[in-house]
Amino acid sequence: MRSLIGAVMRKEVREIRRDPVTIWVAVALPLIMLYLFGSALSLDVKDASLAVYDQDDSAESRALIDAFPNSGYFRRAHEIRADTEIGPLLDRGQARLVLVIPSDFSQKLAAGKTAMVQTLVDGSFSATAMVIAGYAAAIIHAYNLERVHHAAAPVTVETRVWFNAPLKSVNYIVPGLFGVILMAFPPLLTALAVVREKEAGSVQQIFVSPIQPYQFIAGKMVPYAVIAFVEMLLILVAGLWGFGIPFRGSLLLFLAATTIYVVCTVGLGLLISTVTRSQLVAMLLALIVTLMPSFLFSGFLFPIFTMPEMMQMYTYLFPARYFIEIVRGILMKDVGLEVVWPQFALLLVYTAIVFAVATLQFRKKVA
């Protein structure tokens, strides 16, 4: 039994070595994808353009205005002299935040009354708009604390952020990319490799040979799983050194999860190859079944708990969800198996089902 699996593995390794382009694609493209997405995808706000409409022009109003650029999140870009200038600045995207200070601002502060200021936020990108509005509220709150003695304040809030104290989105996105990238290339490589044999007719020799379907699937799976595992190690090193993401948990637990996940992704490619007959169809199906759902329904970019309940149930169909939850837990929170065992178990069951279905589909072809 082992000799037959080994024979398929040796044959597949020879096929891979004859096609060095495949190896380069498997190594280079994940790194390129990690760099591009890790650099381009960011939910952080820095140097957001600020427009100021200071109708009071007092020492108090100028102190409040200076607090915005001093925070590092805003860049003072425009001075507004009339109400009619506000709309065009927001329309053209020249201001992300407009701060309006009324003419009686300092007078009300001197009288001990509540002084109102207005902030107008460009809500075209809702996620960024919420971040900007939150920063503005925090800056104004800090300005209030400076003016009011702390002992006189009835309630003060001290906020501490766990796991991602600087609130850098790269610490959240790059670990998610590990799951997305592994769902992109391994299934594509395996799907094309088997379908290529179908188009060449060499798979007919497998059909008439004594090899069992599970032996053929296992023999095909191992070489590509090794390539996918090396891909994972490369993008892990690139993520740690290139983007400076933290790694607080167990490396052994991370590698165990990676091993299960790469077998799952390679198995999905083999499953696709058993139901397709051309490389073009296999490639399109691999993109639709694996890559696209891993972007949308894995929690990579959009938190799953914010989705409708039906969509939250739908996300359980995609293994990237389990792997990304495990990776973020290990890297950012230093959690152990006692926390992520449900994701481990579901990923393991998912992988076993994929292998079984791929074997059954191939058995039908043999029959």
QUIDANOR-V943429 format. One record per residue. N is the residue number from 1. PSI is psi in degrees with one decimal (NA if undefined). NEAR is the number of other C-alpha atoms within 8 Angstrom. Layout:
# QUIDANOR-V943429
n: {N & N}
psi: {PSI & PSI}
near: {NEAR & NEAR}
This chain:
# QUIDANOR-V943429
n: {1 & 2 & 3 & 4 & 5 & 6 & 7 & 8 & 9 & 10 & 11 & 12 & 13 & 14 & 15 & 16 & 17 & 18 & 19 & 20 & 21 & 22 & 23 & 24 & 25 & 26 & 27 & 28 & 29 & 30 & 31 & 32 & 33 & 34 & 35 & 36 & 37 & 38 & 39 & 40 & 41 & 42 & 43 & 44 & 45 & 46 & 47 & 48 & 49 & 50 & 51 & 52 & 53 & 54 & 55 & 56 & 57 & 58 & 59 & 60 & 61 & 62 & 63 & 64 & 65 & 66 & 67 & 68 & 69 & 70 & 71 & 72 & 73 & 74 & 75 & 76 & 77 & 78 & 79 & 80 & 81 & 82 & 83 & 84 & 85 & 86 & 87 & 88 & 89 & 90 & 91 & 92 & 93 & 94 & 95 & 96 & 97 & 98 & 99 & 100 & 101 & 102 & 103 & 104 & 105 & 106 & 107 & 108 & 109 & 110 & 111 & 112 & 113 & 114 & 115 & 116 & 117 & 118 & 119 & 120 & 121 & 122 & 123 & 124 & 125 & 126 & 127 & 128 & 129 & 130 & 131 & 132 & 133 & 134 & 135 & 136 & 137 & 138 & 139 & 140 & 141 & 142 & 143 & 144 & 145 & 146 & 147 & 148 & 149 & 150 & 151 & 152 & 153 & 154 & 155 & 156 & 157 & 158 & 159 & 160 & 161 & 162 & 163 & 164 & 165 & 166 & 167 & 168 & 169 & 170 & 171 & 172 & 173 & 174 & 175 & 176 & 177 & 178 & 179 & 180 & 181 & 182 & 183 & 184 & 185 & 186 & 187 & 188 & 189 & 190 & 191 & 192 & 193 & 194 & 195 & 196 & 197 & 198 & 199 & 200 & 201 & 202 & 203 & 204 & 205 & 206 & 207 & 208 & 209 & 210 & 211 & 212 & 213 & 214 & 215 & 216 & 217 & 218 & 219 & 220 & 221 & 222 & 223 & 224 & 225 & 226 & 227 & 228 & 229 & 230 & 231 & 232 & 233 & 234 & 235 & 236 & 237 & 238 & 239 & 240 & 241 & 242 & 243 & 244 & 245 & 246 & 247 & 248 & 249 & 250 & 251 & 252 & 253 & 254 & 255 & 256 & 257 & 258 & 259 & 260 & 261 & 262 & 263 & 264 & 265 & 266 & 267 & 268 & 269 & 270 & 271 & 272 & 273 & 274 & 275 & 276 & 277 & 278 & 279 & 280 & 281 & 282 & 283 & 284 & 285 & 286 & 287 & 288 & 289 & 290 & 291 & 292 & 293 & 294 & 295 & 296 & 297 & 298 & 299 & 300 & 301 & 302 & 303 & 304 & 305 & 306 & 307 & 308 & 309 & 310 & 311 & 312 & 313 & 314 & 315 & 316 & 317 & 318 & 319 & 320 & 321 & 322 & 323 & 324 & 325 & 326 & 327 & 328 & 329 & 330 & 331 & 332 & 333 & 334 & 335 & 336 & 337 & 338 & 339 & 340 & 341 & 342 & 343 & 344 & 345 & 346 & 347 & 348 & 349 & 350 & 351 & 352 & 353 & 354 & 355 & 356 & 357 & 358 & 359 & 360 & 361 & 362 & 363 & 364 & 365 & 366 & 367}
psi: {-47.1 & -34.6 & -35.2 & -42.6 & -42.9 & -36.8 & -42.1 & -39.8 & -46.3 & -39.6 & -41.9 & -38.3 & -41.0 & -40.0 & -40.6 & -41.1 & -28.0 & -15.6 & 75.5 & -22.8 & -37.9 & -42.2 & -43.8 & -39.5 & -43.2 & -30.8 & -45.3 & -44.5 & -41.6 & -38.7 & -41.4 & -42.8 & -40.5 & -44.1 & -46.0 & -49.8 & -39.0 & -30.6 & -37.8 & -37.7 & 112.1 & 134.6 & 5.8 & 154.3 & 119.4 & 139.2 & 39.6 & 136.2 & 129.9 & 130.3 & 136.6 & 130.4 & 86.9 & 100.8 & -8.4 & -41.6 & 52.9 & 173.2 & -36.9 & -44.1 & -38.6 & -33.9 & -40.7 & -43.3 & -43.2 & -25.2 & -27.1 & -57.9 & -28.9 & -19.7 & -20.7 & -7.7 & -17.5 & 150.8 & 121.8 & 108.6 & -30.0 & 145.5 & 126.3 & 136.0 & -13.2 & 155.1 & -33.6 & -14.2 & -17.3 & -50.2 & -51.8 & -36.8 & -42.2 & -36.8 & -42.8 & 0.2 & 20.2 & -11.4 & 128.0 & -26.0 & 134.7 & 124.9 & 119.2 & 119.7 & 120.5 & 166.4 & -21.9 & 19.8 & -54.6 & -34.2 & -42.0 & -36.9 & -41.5 & -32.1 & -0.4 & 17.8 & 168.9 & 123.7 & 130.1 & 138.2 & 157.1 & 136.3 & 129.0 & 125.8 & 137.1 & 109.3 & 18.5 & -39.9 & 102.0 & -38.5 & -46.2 & -37.9 & -39.6 & -37.6 & -45.3 & -44.1 & -38.5 & -41.6 & -44.1 & -43.4 & -39.2 & -38.5 & -43.4 & -37.2 & -41.7 & -36.4 & -40.4 & -41.3 & -33.1 & -32.1 & -28.7 & 132.4 & 137.1 & -36.8 & -26.2 & -14.7 & 126.8 & -36.3 & 131.2 & 148.2 & 129.1 & 111.8 & 131.5 & 131.4 & 124.8 & 153.3 & -32.5 & 66.7 & -41.5 & -0.9 & 40.7 & 124.4 & -23.1 & -31.3 & -19.2 & -37.0 & -45.1 & -45.3 & -34.0 & -33.5 & -28.8 & -46.0 & -37.8 & -44.2 & -41.2 & -22.0 & -6.5 & -50.8 & -46.9 & -46.1 & -36.0 & -43.4 & -46.2 & -38.4 & -43.1 & -35.9 & -42.7 & -42.1 & -33.4 & -37.6 & -36.2 & -44.5 & -34.2 & -15.3 & -3.2 & -18.7 & -19.9 & -30.8 & -32.9 & -40.0 & -35.3 & -1.7 & 165.1 & -0.2 & 140.2 & 152.1 & -41.5 & -30.7 & -41.3 & -45.1 & -43.7 & -42.3 & -36.7 & -33.3 & -40.8 & -50.9 & -41.1 & -29.8 & -37.0 & -43.5 & -44.0 & -36.2 & -41.6 & -39.2 & -45.5 & -42.2 & -40.0 & -46.4 & -24.8 & -47.1 & -42.0 & -38.3 & -40.1 & -44.8 & -39.0 & -37.1 & -6.8 & 30.1 & 150.4 & 153.2 & 95.5 & -15.2 & -157.8 & 124.5 & -37.4 & -43.7 & -38.6 & -44.4 & -34.2 & -43.7 & -38.9 & -41.0 & -46.3 & -42.0 & -41.3 & -36.2 & -39.1 & -46.0 & -40.7 & -38.6 & -37.1 & -39.8 & -41.4 & -37.1 & -42.6 & -38.8 & -26.6 & -16.1 & 4.4 & 160.6 & -8.9 & 153.1 & -36.1 & -46.8 & -41.0 & -42.1 & -45.6 & -43.0 & -37.3 & -40.5 & -41.3 & -41.3 & -30.4 & -58.7 & -49.1 & -47.0 & -31.1 & -25.7 & -44.1 & -35.8 & 22.5 & -8.0 & 9.8 & -49.9 & -38.7 & 122.3 & 133.4 & -33.0 & -13.8 & -7.3 & 158.1 & 154.8 & -38.0 & -40.7 & -33.5 & -39.1 & -36.6 & -32.6 & -20.3 & -11.6 & -8.5 & 121.9 & -20.6 & -30.4 & -46.9 & -44.5 & -42.4 & -38.5 & -39.8 & -47.4 & -45.3 & -36.6 & -43.2 & -47.9 & -45.0 & -34.3 & -8.5 & 41.1 & 157.0 & -170.9 & -25.2 & -17.7 & -42.6 & 13.4 & -33.4 & -41.5 & -39.0 & -47.5 & -44.2 & -38.7 & -38.6 & -44.6 & -42.0 & -44.5 & -42.2 & -39.8 & -42.5 & -44.6 & -42.9 & -43.8 & -40.1 & -39.9 & -43.3 & -40.1 & -40.3 & -33.3 & -38.6 & -38.8 & -41.1 & -42.9 & NA}
near: {5 & 5 & 6 & 11 & 12 & 9 & 9 & 11 & 12 & 8 & 8 & 11 & 9 & 8 & 8 & 10 & 8 & 6 & 8 & 8 & 6 & 9 & 10 & 9 & 8 & 13 & 9 & 8 & 9 & 12 & 11 & 8 & 10 & 13 & 8 & 8 & 9 & 14 & 7 & 6 & 8 & 9 & 7 & 7 & 9 & 7 & 8 & 11 & 12 & 14 & 14 & 12 & 12 & 12 & 8 & 11 & 8 & 7 & 6 & 8 & 13 & 9 & 8 & 10 & 9 & 8 & 10 & 14 & 11 & 8 & 8 & 9 & 12 & 13 & 11 & 10 & 8 & 8 & 7 & 11 & 6 & 7 & 6 & 6 & 9 & 10 & 7 & 8 & 10 & 11 & 7 & 7 & 8 & 8 & 15 & 14 & 13 & 13 & 13 & 11 & 13 & 10 & 9 & 8 & 14 & 12 & 7 & 11 & 10 & 7 & 6 & 6 & 7 & 6 & 9 & 7 & 9 & 7 & 10 & 7 & 10 & 11 & 7 & 5 & 7 & 7 & 7 & 11 & 13 & 8 & 9 & 12 & 10 & 8 & 9 & 10 & 8 & 8 & 11 & 9 & 8 & 8 & 10 & 8 & 9 & 7 & 6 & 8 & 8 & 7 & 5 & 6 & 8 & 5 & 4 & 6 & 4 & 4 & 4 & 5 & 7 & 5 & 6 & 9 & 8 & 4 & 6 & 9 & 9 & 11 & 11 & 9 & 13 & 12 & 13 & 14 & 12 & 12 & 12 & 13 & 11 & 13 & 13 & 11 & 10 & 16 & 16 & 13 & 11 & 15 & 17 & 12 & 8 & 11 & 15 & 10 & 10 & 12 & 9 & 7 & 7 & 9 & 9 & 8 & 7 & 9 & 8 & 7 & 6 & 5 & 8 & 6 & 11 & 7 & 11 & 12 & 12 & 9 & 15 & 12 & 13 & 10 & 11 & 12 & 12 & 8 & 9 & 12 & 11 & 8 & 12 & 11 & 8 & 9 & 12 & 9 & 9 & 10 & 13 & 11 & 8 & 7 & 9 & 7 & 10 & 8 & 9 & 9 & 12 & 9 & 6 & 6 & 10 & 11 & 8 & 8 & 11 & 11 & 9 & 11 & 12 & 13 & 12 & 13 & 12 & 14 & 14 & 11 & 15 & 15 & 14 & 12 & 14 & 12 & 7 & 10 & 11 & 10 & 11 & 6 & 9 & 16 & 11 & 8 & 9 & 14 & 11 & 9 & 8 & 12 & 12 & 9 & 11 & 15 & 11 & 10 & 13 & 16 & 12 & 15 & 9 & 8 & 8 & 10 & 6 & 6 & 8 & 7 & 6 & 6 & 8 & 11 & 8 & 8 & 11 & 8 & 6 & 12 & 12 & 11 & 14 & 13 & 15 & 15 & 10 & 13 & 11 & 12 & 12 & 16 & 12 & 13 & 10 & 11 & 10 & 10 & 7 & 6 & 7 & 12 & 8 & 7 & 11 & 12 & 8 & 9 & 13 & 9 & 8 & 10 & 13 & 8 & 8 & 12 & 12 & 8 & 9 & 14 & 11 & 9 & 11 & 10 & 9 & 7 & 7 & 8 & 4}
